[in-house]
Amino acid sequence: MPKPTKADASMLLQFFGTMRLDEDAKKAMFWLWETPAVKTYKEFKEKYPIGSEGYRNFVTVGMYFETLGVLVYHKLLHEDLVFDAFALLWDKVEVVVKGFAEGVQGAKDV
């Protein structure tokens, strides 16, 4: 696989710039960094039920990162660059993201 390019870096920096201009996204990202990580998806749902500020913050950040994921999936942005940039954040949110994904998959099975 080729190495990340300057164009990849530029796109990632534009992503950050867009997020920083969105006051809701900026607030949500600070909330995410400052909030202690949960150990399970169940704990997340108990602490931050649908409609709570914490839930909205998590979903706000998630929508931005879903966009990054789509760009990576379609090979428009180098995955190593994204993974390196967000490794610490991923470690913090992985159980919640996987819980969301399992919930969505379960809903498709109904």
C-alpha positions, 0 to 999 in steps of 0.5 A: 500500500502506498504511503500517505501523501500531502494530499491526504494530510491536507484533507485531514487538516481540512476535516479538522478545520471544518470540525473546529468551525462547527461549535456543536462538534467542537463542544462534543469533541471536548466533552468526549476527550474530557469524559472518562471512558466507559468499560461497556456499551451497557454502561454507556447506555445507562450513563447517556440514554438517547436524548441526553447531552452525552448521547448527542455529543457522542453521536455528533462526533460519530457523524464526523468520523463516519464521514472519515470512514467513508473516505477511507473505505473508498480509498480517498483518504489513506487509512494509516494516516487516519488510524495514526491520528485517532488511535487514542480516541479509538481506544476510548470509544471502541466499545461504544462504537461496536455496541452501536454497530451491533445494535444496528445489525440487530435492527437489520435482522428484525 
